Each structure stands twice: as structure tokens, then as C-alpha cells.
């Protein structure tokens, strides 16, 4: 064996011992980026569901308050129709005079489908007298 063969073998051994480590680092970095992306998607899905539930509750409460003159049953039926149109379920509907208070629930979809549903509440009705709203407060 010559000195040149020894140098080549040593060089190959040094280079060969680190071969593939960059691949592992790149795969690790890709895994971290994909994990962070998945977490971001899951969080945004949950936030979107919460916003959908709040919007459905607001609309259902407004529908019930708008139908309050027809009685509690008709007002709550109107709230249930509006909630269903928003892909929500009306959980409770309470009428106090012309003021409606509702709670709606929306089931989570996709990867979050196994988690509990999201609920939101809202209240709607005429403004209290003396609140300064309407044309009486303008000059």
C-alpha cells in the first residue's frame, strides 16, 4: 500500500462518515415547517368556527327580536331557521318582552371534527329608553 492509497482511504472515510447528515437536517427542518403549518391551519380553523358561531348567534337573535311581535314560539322558530341557514343549531332561545337572547352551537369540521362543538350567545332587541340612541338624541 502506498501513501497515496492511505490518503485517499482516509479522505473517503472522513467524507463518507458525514455523508447524508445534511439530508437528515433538511428533513428535520421540513418536518418542523410542516408541523408549524399544521398547527396554524388547526388554530385558524378553530378561530373561523368561533367567528361563524358568533355571526350565527347575532343573526338568530336579530331574527327572533324582529319576530317578537308574533309571540315567543314564532320568534324562536325564526331564530332556529336563521341558525340552521348558518349551519348552526339553536340551543336556547329566551324572549323577555321584545328582547331575544339566544345560544347557538356549531360542530367543528375537518381535523377538529372530534373536538367539542363551538357555541356563542347573543342578545338583540330595542334599545333601552333614555340611551341616547335614535332621533331623540340628535339635535
C-alpha atoms as a printed R data frame, in Angstrom:
    type eleno elety resid chain resno       x      y      z
1   ATOM     1    CA   UNK     A     1   0.000  0.000  0.000
2   ATOM     2    CA   UNK     A     2   1.295  3.407 -0.887
3   ATOM     3    CA   UNK     A     3   0.990  6.689  0.920
4   ATOM     4    CA   UNK     A     4  -1.369  7.916 -1.768
5   ATOM     5    CA   UNK     A     5  -3.759  4.993 -1.158
6   ATOM     6    CA   UNK     A     6  -3.706  5.742  2.571
7   ATOM     7    CA   UNK     A     7  -4.556  9.409  1.954
8   ATOM     8    CA   UNK     A     8  -7.431  8.532 -0.382
9   ATOM     9    CA   UNK     A     9  -8.818  5.966  2.042
10  ATOM    10    CA   UNK     A    10  -8.615  8.479  4.903
11  ATOM    11    CA   UNK     A    11 -10.228 11.172  2.792
12  ATOM    12    CA   UNK     A    12 -13.007  8.819  1.717
13  ATOM    13    CA   UNK     A    13 -13.559  7.681  5.280
14  ATOM    14    CA   UNK     A    14 -13.831 11.249  6.584
15  ATOM    15    CA   UNK     A    15 -16.173 12.355  3.807
16  ATOM    16    CA   UNK     A    16 -18.093  9.097  3.843
17  ATOM    17    CA   UNK     A    17 -18.692  9.290  7.602
18  ATOM    18    CA   UNK     A    18 -20.604 12.565  7.253
19  ATOM    19    CA   UNK     A    19 -22.469 11.579  4.118
20  ATOM    20    CA   UNK     A    20 -26.222 12.006  4.460
21  ATOM    21    CA   UNK     A    21 -26.189 14.218  7.550
22  ATOM    22    CA   UNK     A    22 -27.327 17.232  5.518
23  ATOM    23    CA   UNK     A    23 -30.266 15.164  4.298
24  ATOM    24    CA   UNK     A    24 -31.306 14.495  7.877
25  ATOM    25    CA   UNK     A    25 -31.068 18.180  8.756
26  ATOM    26    CA   UNK     A    26 -33.157 19.155  5.725
27  ATOM    27    CA   UNK     A    27 -35.765 16.504  6.545
28  ATOM    28    CA   UNK     A    28 -35.881 17.703 10.156
29  ATOM    29    CA   UNK     A    29 -36.337 21.310  9.037
30  ATOM    30    CA   UNK     A    30 -39.085 20.272  6.605
31  ATOM    31    CA   UNK     A    31 -40.829 18.336  9.363
32  ATOM    32    CA   UNK     A    32 -40.729 21.357 11.661
33  ATOM    33    CA   UNK     A    33 -42.092 23.663  8.954
34  ATOM    34    CA   UNK     A    34 -44.895 21.213  8.135
35  ATOM    35    CA   UNK     A    35 -45.747 20.829 11.833
36  ATOM    36    CA   UNK     A    36 -45.900 24.594 12.291
37  ATOM    37    CA   UNK     A    37 -48.115 24.864  9.213
38  ATOM    38    CA   UNK     A    38 -50.460 22.184 10.544
39  ATOM    39    CA   UNK     A    39 -50.743 23.960 13.895
40  ATOM    40    CA   UNK     A    40 -51.508 27.240 12.092
41  ATOM    41    CA   UNK     A    41 -54.224 25.572  9.999
42  ATOM    42    CA   UNK     A    42 -55.810 23.966 13.070
43  ATOM    43    CA   UNK     A    43 -55.805 27.247 15.006
44  ATOM    44    CA   UNK     A    44 -57.262 29.198 12.112
45  ATOM    45    CA   UNK     A    45 -59.977 26.547 11.672
46  ATOM    46    CA   UNK     A    46 -60.937 26.892 15.339
47  ATOM    47    CA   UNK     A    47 -60.973 30.704 15.124
48  ATOM    48    CA   UNK     A    48 -63.080 30.561 11.966
49  ATOM    49    CA   UNK     A    49 -65.578 28.245 13.679
50  ATOM    50    CA   UNK     A    50 -65.817 30.660 16.614
51  ATOM    51    CA   UNK     A    51 -66.482 33.585 14.254
52  ATOM    52    CA   UNK     A    52 -69.111 31.568 12.397
53  ATOM    53    CA   UNK     A    53 -70.828 30.719 15.699
54  ATOM    54    CA   UNK     A    54 -70.822 34.364 16.793
55  ATOM    55    CA   UNK     A    55 -72.250 35.517 13.457
56  ATOM    56    CA   UNK     A    56 -74.942 32.825 13.569
57  ATOM    57    CA   UNK     A    57 -75.878 33.836 17.127
58  ATOM    58    CA   UNK     A    58 -76.089 37.512 16.182
59  ATOM    59    CA   UNK     A    59 -78.288 36.794 13.171
60  ATOM    60    CA   UNK     A    60 -80.527 34.405 15.104
61  ATOM    61    CA   UNK     A    61 -81.009 36.939 17.899
62  ATOM    62    CA   UNK     A    62 -81.882 39.662 15.391
63  ATOM    63    CA   UNK     A    63 -84.372 37.358 13.651
64  ATOM    64    CA   UNK     A    64 -86.017 36.488 16.968
65  ATOM    65    CA   UNK     A    65 -86.206 40.139 18.046
66  ATOM    66    CA   UNK     A    66 -87.658 41.081 14.660
67  ATOM    67    CA   UNK     A    67 -90.369 38.418 15.051
68  ATOM    68    CA   UNK     A    68 -91.048 39.113 18.747
69  ATOM    69    CA   UNK     A    69 -94.412 40.766 17.983
70  ATOM    70    CA   UNK     A    70 -95.735 37.378 16.747
71  ATOM    71    CA   UNK     A    71 -95.022 35.664 20.065
72  ATOM    72    CA   UNK     A    72 -92.241 33.629 21.656
73  ATOM    73    CA   UNK     A    73 -92.822 30.455 19.616
74  ATOM    74    CA   UNK     A    74 -92.746 32.272 16.272
75  ATOM    75    CA   UNK     A    75 -89.702 34.333 17.300
76  ATOM    76    CA   UNK     A    76 -87.724 31.282 18.380
77  ATOM    77    CA   UNK     A    77 -88.773 29.383 15.246
78  ATOM    78    CA   UNK     A    78 -87.452 32.282 13.186
79  ATOM    79    CA   UNK     A    79 -84.187 32.194 15.155
80  ATOM    80    CA   UNK     A    80 -83.905 28.429 14.578
81  ATOM    81    CA   UNK     A    81 -84.387 28.864 10.802
82  ATOM    82    CA   UNK     A    82 -81.698 31.542 10.631
83  ATOM    83    CA   UNK     A    83 -79.304 29.467 12.753
84  ATOM    84    CA   UNK     A    84 -79.878 26.436 10.516
85  ATOM    85    CA   UNK     A    85 -79.171 28.562  7.440
86  ATOM    86    CA   UNK     A    86 -75.826 29.439  9.039
87  ATOM    87    CA   UNK     A    87 -75.160 25.707  9.652
88  ATOM    88    CA   UNK     A    88 -75.664 26.143 13.396
89  ATOM    89    CA   UNK     A    89 -78.037 24.625 15.912
90  ATOM    90    CA   UNK     A    90 -80.183 26.792 18.164
91  ATOM    91    CA   UNK     A    91 -79.560 25.612 21.729
92  ATOM    92    CA   UNK     A    92 -81.644 28.107 23.715
93  ATOM    93    CA   UNK     A    93 -83.961 30.957 22.859
94  ATOM    94    CA   UNK     A    94 -85.293 33.242 25.570
95  ATOM    95    CA   UNK     A    95 -87.667 36.146 24.975
96  ATOM    96    CA   UNK     A    96 -88.108 38.955 27.504
97  ATOM    97    CA   UNK     A    97 -90.611 41.433 26.107
98  ATOM    98    CA   UNK     A    98 -89.109 42.253 22.693
99  ATOM    99    CA   UNK     A    99 -85.551 41.262 23.640
100 ATOM   100    CA   UNK     A   100 -84.234 37.929 22.420
101 ATOM   101    CA   UNK     A   101 -81.317 36.016 23.946
102 ATOM   102    CA   UNK     A   102 -80.047 33.003 22.008
103 ATOM   103    CA   UNK     A   103 -77.288 30.431 22.218
104 ATOM   104    CA   UNK     A   104 -76.185 28.558 19.102
105 ATOM   105    CA   UNK     A   105 -73.731 25.715 18.571
106 ATOM   106    CA   UNK     A   106 -71.610 24.841 15.539
107 ATOM   107    CA   UNK     A   107 -69.901 21.476 15.146
108 ATOM   108    CA   UNK     A   108 -66.238 21.598 14.197
109 ATOM   109    CA   UNK     A   109 -65.308 20.066 10.851
110 ATOM   110    CA   UNK     A   110 -62.228 18.550  9.304
111 ATOM   111    CA   UNK     A   111 -59.336 17.548 11.528
112 ATOM   112    CA   UNK     A   112 -61.069 19.183 14.507
113 ATOM   113    CA   UNK     A   113 -64.262 17.179 14.000
114 ATOM   114    CA   UNK     A   114 -63.670 15.029 17.079
115 ATOM   115    CA   UNK     A   115 -63.455 18.031 19.415
116 ATOM   116    CA   UNK     A   116 -66.452 19.577 21.219
117 ATOM   117    CA   UNK     A   117 -68.597 21.988 19.245
118 ATOM   118    CA   UNK     A   118 -68.259 25.769 19.458
119 ATOM   119    CA   UNK     A   119 -71.086 27.798 20.981
120 ATOM   120    CA   UNK     A   120 -71.852 31.500 21.084
121 ATOM   121    CA   UNK     A   121 -74.575 33.664 22.572
122 ATOM   122    CA   UNK     A   122 -76.141 36.937 21.501
123 ATOM   123    CA   UNK     A   123 -78.858 39.315 22.580
124 ATOM   124    CA   UNK     A   124 -80.968 41.627 20.424
125 ATOM   125    CA   UNK     A   125 -83.909 43.900 20.985
126 ATOM   126    CA   UNK     A   126 -84.948 47.514 21.150
127 ATOM   127    CA   UNK     A   127 -82.556 49.991 22.703
128 ATOM   128    CA   UNK     A   128 -83.357 50.869 26.307
129 ATOM   129    CA   UNK     A   129 -85.232 54.149 26.697
130 ATOM   130    CA   UNK     A   130 -83.042 57.086 27.583
131 ATOM   131    CA   UNK     A   131 -79.962 55.543 25.993
132 ATOM   132    CA   UNK     A   132 -79.494 58.489 23.672
133 ATOM   133    CA   UNK     A   133 -79.861 56.435 20.521
134 ATOM   134    CA   UNK     A   134 -82.300 57.192 17.763
135 ATOM   135    CA   UNK     A   135 -83.542 60.551 16.573
136 ATOM   136    CA   UNK     A   136 -84.416 61.722 20.093
137 ATOM   137    CA   UNK     A   137 -80.730 62.065 20.963
138 ATOM   138    CA   UNK     A   138 -79.835 64.131 17.882
139 ATOM   139    CA   UNK     A   139 -80.120 67.867 17.648
